[in-house]
Structures are given as C-alpha cells and as structure tokens.
C-alpha cells in the first residue's frame, strides 16, 4: 500500500473517532450499522476498529466501507 493511502486513511479516520459500518467483505462481518471506535491503522492502510458488539475485524481500505459519526 502506498504512503498516500495510509496517510489519507489516518486523516479520514483518526484514532479515537467513532465509525459506522456500511459494508464489509467478510464471511462473518459485524452487522451493517454496527458502531465502533478506531484504535489504530496498519501498514496496509486498514482501519483497526473495536466494534461495539465485541468484534475486532479490521476495515480493509478500498474494499470495506465505513463512515465517521459524531
């Protein structure tokens, strides 16, 4: 993953922000609409999220979709 993508993801979804899941390409994703808190980013520009339902699945940049919530 290029450095620009990682920087963009970090800017869009900073650590501590709340997000809502819109779409996840995984056999057992959290339900659509699940809220969570961003706790980090990895070298592939994935967003690391602690989902409110207890899931720890990461959001894959360019594949899965989340939105920042207030």
C-alpha positions, 0 to 999 in steps of 0.5 A: 500500500502506498504512503498516500493511502495510509496517510489519507486513511489516518486523516479520514479516520483518526484514532479515537473517532467513532465509525459506522459500518456500511459494508464489509467483505467478510464471511462473518462481518459485524452487522451493517450499522454496527458502531465502533471506535478506531484504535489504530491503522496498519501498514496496509492502510486498514482501519483497526476498529473495536466494534461495539458488539465485541468484534475486532475485524479490521476495515480493509481500505478500498474494499470495506466501507465505513463512515465517521459519526459524531 
